[in-house]
């Protein structure tokens, strides 16, 4: 499996596979496990999904760092990928982390659908 390298490619691949609803359900499940009070309707637009999740990630980094780390652990975002991100700007960091979360969720959904 070749992972998408940006948000647009990810959404294009998800929609092409007709697995967008499963991606949203997987994200909701992991948010619930992480005790993050955020849930998405399965009809949410991809851009809205990204922006709302990004805002929540920004809030977690700023105010609830342990919850942020717990979410990364539950979603199973690679620690090496997180370390490779530039972390000078929290807004940019939250955007990059949002993509890594969605990328990992997509990987889970894809494997479940194909194996």
TIRO-2110 file (N, C-alpha, C; in Angstrom, 1 decimal):
// TIRO-2110
0.8, -1.2, 0.0, N, 1, A
0.0, 0.0, 0.0, CA, 1, A
0.9, 1.2, 0.0, C, 1, A
0.7, 2.1, -1.0, N, 2, A
1.4, 3.4, -1.0, CA, 2, A
0.5, 4.4, -0.3, C, 2, A
1.0, 5.0, 0.7, N, 3, A
0.3, 6.0, 1.5, CA, 3, A
0.3, 7.4, 0.8, C, 3, A
-0.9, 8.0, 0.7, N, 4, A
-0.9, 9.4, 0.1, CA, 4, A
0.0, 10.3, 0.9, C, 4, A
0.5, 11.3, 0.2, N, 5, A
1.5, 12.3, 0.8, CA, 5, A
0.9, 13.6, 1.2, C, 5, A
-0.4, 13.8, 0.8, N, 6, A
-1.1, 15.1, 1.2, CA, 6, A
-2.6, 14.8, 1.3, C, 6, A
-3.2, 15.8, 1.9, N, 7, A
-4.7, 15.6, 2.2, CA, 7, A
-5.5, 15.4, 1.0, C, 7, A
-5.2, 16.1, -0.1, N, 8, A
-6.0, 16.0, -1.3, CA, 8, A
-5.9, 14.6, -1.9, C, 8, A
-4.7, 14.1, -2.0, N, 9, A
-4.5, 12.7, -2.5, CA, 9, A
-5.2, 11.7, -1.6, C, 9, A
-5.1, 11.9, -0.3, N, 10, A
-5.7, 11.0, 0.6, CA, 10, A
-7.2, 10.9, 0.4, C, 10, A
-7.9, 12.1, 0.3, N, 11, A
-9.3, 12.1, 0.1, CA, 11, A
-9.7, 11.5, -1.3, C, 11, A
-8.9, 11.8, -2.3, N, 12, A
-9.1, 11.3, -3.6, CA, 12, A
-9.1, 9.7, -3.6, C, 12, A
-8.1, 9.2, -2.9, N, 13, A
-7.9, 7.7, -2.8, CA, 13, A
-9.1, 7.1, -2.0, C, 13, A
-9.5, 7.8, -0.9, N, 14, A
-10.6, 7.3, 0.0, CA, 14, A
-11.9, 7.3, -0.8, C, 14, A
-12.2, 8.4, -1.5, N, 15, A
-13.4, 8.5, -2.3, CA, 15, A
-13.4, 7.5, -3.4, C, 15, A
-12.2, 7.3, -4.0, N, 16, A
-12.1, 6.4, -5.1, CA, 16, A
-12.3, 4.9, -4.7, C, 16, A
-12.0, 4.6, -3.5, N, 17, A
-12.3, 3.3, -2.9, CA, 17, A
-13.6, 3.2, -2.3, C, 17, A
-14.4, 4.3, -2.2, N, 18, A
-15.7, 4.3, -1.6, CA, 18, A
-15.7, 3.9, -0.2, C, 18, A
-14.7, 4.4, 0.5, N, 19, A
-14.5, 4.0, 1.9, CA, 19, A
-14.5, 5.2, 2.9, C, 19, A
-15.0, 6.4, 2.4, N, 20, A
-15.0, 7.6, 3.2, CA, 20, A
-15.8, 7.4, 4.5, C, 20, A
-17.0, 6.8, 4.4, N, 21, A
-17.8, 6.6, 5.6, CA, 21, A
-17.1, 5.8, 6.7, C, 21, A
-16.4, 4.7, 6.2, N, 22, A
-15.6, 3.9, 7.1, CA, 22, A
-14.5, 4.7, 7.7, C, 22, A
-13.8, 5.6, 7.0, N, 23, A
-12.8, 6.4, 7.5, CA, 23, A
-13.3, 7.2, 8.7, C, 23, A
-14.5, 7.9, 8.5, N, 24, A
-15.1, 8.7, 9.5, CA, 24, A
-15.5, 7.9, 10.7, C, 24, A
-16.0, 6.7, 10.5, N, 25, A
-16.4, 5.8, 11.6, CA, 25, A
-15.2, 5.4, 12.4, C, 25, A
-14.1, 5.0, 11.7, N, 26, A
-12.8, 4.7, 12.4, CA, 26, A
-12.3, 5.8, 13.2, C, 26, A
-12.3, 7.0, 12.6, N, 27, A
-11.9, 8.2, 13.4, CA, 27, A
-12.7, 8.4, 14.6, C, 27, A
-14.0, 8.3, 14.4, N, 28, A
-14.9, 8.5, 15.6, CA, 28, A
-14.6, 7.5, 16.7, C, 28, A
-14.4, 6.3, 16.3, N, 29, A
-14.1, 5.2, 17.2, CA, 29, A
-12.9, 5.5, 18.0, C, 29, A
-11.8, 5.9, 17.4, N, 30, A
-10.5, 6.2, 18.1, CA, 30, A
-10.6, 7.5, 18.9, C, 30, A
-11.4, 8.5, 18.5, N, 31, A
-11.6, 9.6, 19.3, CA, 31, A
-12.4, 9.3, 20.6, C, 31, A
-13.3, 8.4, 20.4, N, 32, A
-14.1, 7.9, 21.6, CA, 32, A
-13.2, 7.2, 22.6, C, 32, A
-12.3, 6.3, 22.0, N, 33, A
-11.4, 5.5, 22.9, CA, 33, A
-10.4, 6.5, 23.6, C, 33, A
-10.1, 7.6, 22.9, N, 34, A
-9.1, 8.5, 23.5, CA, 34, A
-9.8, 9.5, 24.5, C, 34, A
-11.1, 9.4, 24.6, N, 35, A
-11.9, 10.2, 25.5, CA, 35, A
-11.9, 11.7, 25.0, C, 35, A
-11.9, 11.9, 23.7, N, 36, A
-12.0, 13.2, 23.1, CA, 36, A
-13.4, 13.5, 22.7, C, 36, A
-14.0, 14.5, 23.2, N, 37, A
-15.4, 14.9, 23.0, CA, 37, A
-15.6, 15.5, 21.6, C, 37, A
-15.4, 14.7, 20.6, N, 38, A
-15.6, 15.1, 19.2, CA, 38, A
-16.1, 13.9, 18.4, C, 38, A
-17.1, 14.1, 17.7, N, 39, A
-17.6, 13.1, 16.8, CA, 39, A
-18.1, 13.7, 15.5, C, 39, A
-17.9, 13.0, 14.4, N, 40, A
-18.3, 13.4, 13.1, CA, 40, A
-19.5, 12.6, 12.5, C, 40, A
-20.4, 13.3, 11.9, N, 41, A
-21.4, 12.7, 11.1, CA, 41, A
-20.8, 12.0, 9.9, C, 41, A
-21.3, 10.9, 9.5, N, 42, A
-20.6, 10.2, 8.4, CA, 42, A
-20.8, 10.9, 7.0, C, 42, A
-21.6, 12.0, 7.0, N, 43, A
-21.8, 12.8, 5.8, CA, 43, A
-21.0, 14.1, 5.8, C, 43, A
-20.1, 14.2, 6.8, N, 44, A
-19.3, 15.5, 6.9, CA, 44, A
-18.4, 15.6, 5.7, C, 44, A
-18.3, 16.8, 5.2, N, 45, A
-17.4, 17.1, 4.0, CA, 45, A
-16.0, 16.9, 4.4, C, 45, A
-15.1, 16.4, 3.5, N, 46, A
-13.7, 16.2, 3.9, CA, 46, A
-13.0, 17.4, 4.4, C, 46, A
-13.3, 18.6, 3.8, N, 47, A
-12.6, 19.8, 4.2, CA, 47, A
-13.1, 20.2, 5.6, C, 47, A
-14.3, 20.0, 5.9, N, 48, A
-14.9, 20.3, 7.3, CA, 48, A
-14.2, 19.3, 8.3, C, 48, A
-14.1, 18.0, 7.9, N, 49, A
-13.5, 17.0, 8.8, CA, 49, A
-12.1, 17.5, 9.1, C, 49, A
-11.4, 17.9, 8.1, N, 50, A
-10.0, 18.3, 8.3, CA, 50, A
-9.9, 19.5, 9.3, C, 50, A
-10.7, 20.5, 9.0, N, 51, A
-10.6, 21.8, 9.7, CA, 51, A
-11.0, 21.6, 11.2, C, 51, A
-12.1, 20.9, 11.4, N, 52, A
-12.6, 20.6, 12.8, CA, 52, A
-11.6, 19.8, 13.6, C, 52, A
-11.1, 18.7, 12.9, N, 53, A
-10.1, 17.9, 13.6, CA, 53, A
-8.8, 18.7, 13.9, C, 53, A
-8.4, 19.5, 12.9, N, 54, A
-7.2, 20.3, 13.1, CA, 54, A
-7.4, 21.3, 14.3, C, 54, A
-8.5, 21.9, 14.4, N, 55, A
-8.8, 22.8, 15.5, CA, 55, A
-8.8, 22.1, 16.8, C, 55, A
-9.3, 20.9, 16.8, N, 56, A
-9.3, 20.1, 18.1, CA, 56, A
-7.9, 19.7, 18.4, C, 56, A
-7.1, 19.3, 17.5, N, 57, A
-5.7, 19.0, 17.7, CA, 57, A
-4.9, 20.2, 18.3, C, 57, A
-5.1, 21.3, 17.7, N, 58, A
-4.5, 22.6, 18.1, CA, 58, A
-4.9, 22.8, 19.6, C, 58, A
-6.1, 22.7, 19.9, N, 59, A
-6.6, 22.9, 21.3, CA, 59, A
-6.0, 21.9, 22.2, C, 59, A
-5.9, 20.6, 21.8, N, 60, A
-5.2, 19.6, 22.7, CA, 60, A
-3.8, 19.9, 22.9, C, 60, A
-3.1, 20.3, 21.9, N, 61, A
-1.6, 20.7, 22.0, CA, 61, A
-1.5, 21.8, 23.0, C, 61, A
-2.3, 22.8, 22.9, N, 62, A
-2.2, 24.0, 23.7, CA, 62, A
-2.7, 23.8, 25.2, C, 62, A
-3.7, 23.0, 25.4, N, 63, A
-4.4, 22.9, 26.7, CA, 63, A
-4.4, 21.6, 27.4, C, 63, A
-4.3, 20.5, 26.6, N, 64, A
-4.5, 19.2, 27.2, CA, 64, A
-3.4, 18.2, 26.5, C, 64, A
-2.2, 18.5, 26.8, N, 65, A
-1.1, 17.8, 26.0, CA, 65, A
-1.1, 16.3, 26.3, C, 65, A
-1.5, 15.9, 27.5, N, 66, A
-1.5, 14.4, 27.8, CA, 66, A
-2.6, 13.8, 27.0, C, 66, A
-3.8, 14.5, 26.8, N, 67, A
-4.8, 13.9, 26.0, CA, 67, A
-4.4, 13.8, 24.5, C, 67, A
-3.6, 14.8, 24.1, N, 68, A
-3.1, 14.8, 22.7, CA, 68, A
-2.2, 13.6, 22.5, C, 68, A
-1.3, 13.3, 23.4, N, 69, A
-0.4, 12.2, 23.4, CA, 69, A
-1.2, 10.9, 23.4, C, 69, A
-2.2, 10.8, 24.2, N, 70, A
-3.1, 9.6, 24.3, CA, 70, A
-3.7, 9.4, 23.0, C, 70, A
-4.2, 10.4, 22.3, N, 71, A
-4.9, 10.3, 21.0, CA, 71, A
-3.9, 9.7, 20.0, C, 71, A
-2.7, 10.2, 20.0, N, 72, A
-1.7, 9.7, 19.0, CA, 72, A
-1.4, 8.3, 19.3, C, 72, A
-1.3, 7.9, 20.6, N, 73, A
-1.1, 6.5, 20.9, CA, 73, A
-2.2, 5.6, 20.5, C, 73, A
-3.5, 6.0, 20.7, N, 74, A
-4.6, 5.2, 20.3, CA, 74, A
-4.8, 5.1, 18.8, C, 74, A
-4.5, 6.2, 18.1, N, 75, A
-4.6, 6.1, 16.6, CA, 75, A
-3.4, 5.3, 16.1, C, 75, A
-2.3, 5.3, 16.8, N, 76, A
-1.1, 4.6, 16.4, CA, 76, A
-0.3, 5.4, 15.4, C, 76, A
-0.2, 6.7, 15.6, N, 77, A
0.6, 7.5, 14.7, CA, 77, A
2.1, 7.2, 15.0, C, 77, A
2.9, 7.0, 14.0, N, 78, A
4.3, 6.7, 14.1, CA, 78, A
5.0, 7.8, 14.9, C, 78, A
5.7, 7.4, 16.0, N, 79, A
6.4, 8.4, 16.7, CA, 79, A
7.6, 9.0, 15.9, C, 79, A
8.2, 8.3, 15.0, N, 80, A
9.2, 8.8, 14.2, CA, 80, A
8.7, 9.9, 13.2, C, 80, A
7.5, 9.7, 12.7, N, 81, A
6.9, 10.7, 11.8, CA, 81, A
6.6, 12.0, 12.6, C, 81, A
6.1, 11.8, 13.8, N, 82, A
5.8, 13.0, 14.6, CA, 82, A
7.1, 13.8, 14.9, C, 82, A
8.2, 13.1, 15.3, N, 83, A
9.5, 13.7, 15.6, CA, 83, A
10.0, 14.4, 14.4, C, 83, A
9.8, 14.0, 13.2, N, 84, A
10.3, 14.6, 12.0, CA, 84, A
9.6, 15.9, 11.6, C, 84, A
8.5, 16.2, 12.2, N, 85, A
7.8, 17.4, 11.9, CA, 85, A
8.4, 18.6, 12.5, C, 85, A
8.3, 19.8, 11.8, N, 86, A
8.8, 21.0, 12.3, CA, 86, A
7.8, 21.5, 13.4, C, 86, A
8.2, 21.8, 14.6, N, 87, A
7.3, 22.2, 15.6, CA, 87, A
7.4, 23.6, 16.1, C, 87, A
7.9, 24.5, 15.3, N, 88, A
8.0, 25.9, 15.7, CA, 88, A
6.7, 26.6, 15.7, C, 88, A
5.8, 26.3, 14.8, N, 89, A
4.5, 26.9, 14.7, CA, 89, A
3.4, 25.9, 15.1, C, 89, A
2.7, 26.1, 16.1, N, 90, A
1.7, 25.2, 16.6, CA, 90, A
0.5, 25.0, 15.6, C, 90, A
0.2, 26.0, 14.9, N, 91, A
-0.9, 25.9, 13.9, CA, 91, A
-0.5, 24.9, 12.8, C, 91, A
0.8, 25.1, 12.3, N, 92, A
1.3, 24.2, 11.2, CA, 92, A
1.5, 22.8, 11.8, C, 92, A
1.9, 22.7, 13.0, N, 93, A
2.1, 21.4, 13.6, CA, 93, A
0.8, 20.7, 13.7, C, 93, A
-0.3, 21.4, 14.1, N, 94, A
-1.6, 20.7, 14.2, CA, 94, A
-2.1, 20.3, 12.9, C, 94, A
-1.8, 21.1, 11.8, N, 95, A
-2.2, 20.7, 10.5, CA, 95, A
-1.5, 19.4, 10.1, C, 95, A
-0.2, 19.3, 10.3, N, 96, A
0.6, 18.1, 10.0, CA, 96, A
0.1, 16.9, 10.8, C, 96, A
-0.1, 17.1, 12.1, N, 97, A
-0.6, 16.0, 12.9, CA, 97, A
-1.9, 15.5, 12.4, C, 97, A
-2.8, 16.4, 12.1, N, 98, A
-4.1, 16.1, 11.6, CA, 98, A
-4.0, 15.2, 10.3, C, 98, A
-3.1, 15.5, 9.4, N, 99, A
-2.9, 14.7, 8.3, CA, 99, A
-2.3, 13.3, 8.7, C, 99, A
-1.4, 13.2, 9.6, N, 100, A
-0.8, 12.0, 10.0, CA, 100, A
-1.9, 11.1, 10.6, C, 100, A
-2.8, 11.7, 11.4, N, 101, A
-3.9, 10.9, 12.0, CA, 101, A
-4.8, 10.4, 10.9, C, 101, A
-5.2, 11.2, 10.0, N, 102, A
-6.1, 10.8, 8.9, CA, 102, A
-5.4, 9.7, 8.0, C, 102, A
-4.1, 9.9, 7.8, N, 103, A
-3.4, 8.9, 7.0, CA, 103, A
-3.4, 7.6, 7.7, C, 103, A
-3.1, 7.6, 9.0, N, 104, A
-3.1, 6.3, 9.8, CA, 104, A
-4.5, 5.7, 9.8, C, 104, A
-5.5, 6.5, 10.0, N, 105, A
-6.9, 6.0, 10.0, CA, 105, A
-7.2, 5.3, 8.6, C, 105, A
-6.8, 6.0, 7.6, N, 106, A
-7.0, 5.5, 6.2, CA, 106, A
-6.3, 4.1, 6.1, C, 106, A
-5.1, 4.0, 6.6, N, 107, A
-4.4, 2.8, 6.5, CA, 107, A
-5.1, 1.6, 7.2, C, 107, A
-5.7, 1.9, 8.4, N, 108, A
-6.5, 0.9, 9.1, CA, 108, A
-7.7, 0.5, 8.3, C, 108, A
-8.4, 1.5, 7.7, N, 109, A
-9.6, 1.2, 7.0, CA, 109, A
-9.3, 0.4, 5.7, C, 109, A
-8.3, 0.8, 5.0, N, 110, A
-7.9, 0.1, 3.8, CA, 110, A
-7.5, -1.4, 4.1, C, 110, A
-6.7, -1.6, 5.1, N, 111, A
-6.4, -3.0, 5.4, CA, 111, A
-7.6, -3.8, 5.8, C, 111, A
-8.5, -3.3, 6.6, N, 112, A
-9.7, -4.0, 6.9, CA, 112, A
-10.6, -4.3, 5.7, C, 112, A
-10.6, -3.4, 4.8, N, 113, A
-11.4, -3.6, 3.6, CA, 113, A
-10.8, -4.6, 2.6, C, 113, A
-9.5, -4.7, 2.6, N, 114, A
-8.8, -5.5, 1.6, CA, 114, A
-8.3, -6.8, 2.1, C, 114, A
-8.3, -7.0, 3.5, N, 115, A
-7.8, -8.3, 4.0, CA, 115, A
-8.7, -8.9, 5.0, C, 115, A
END
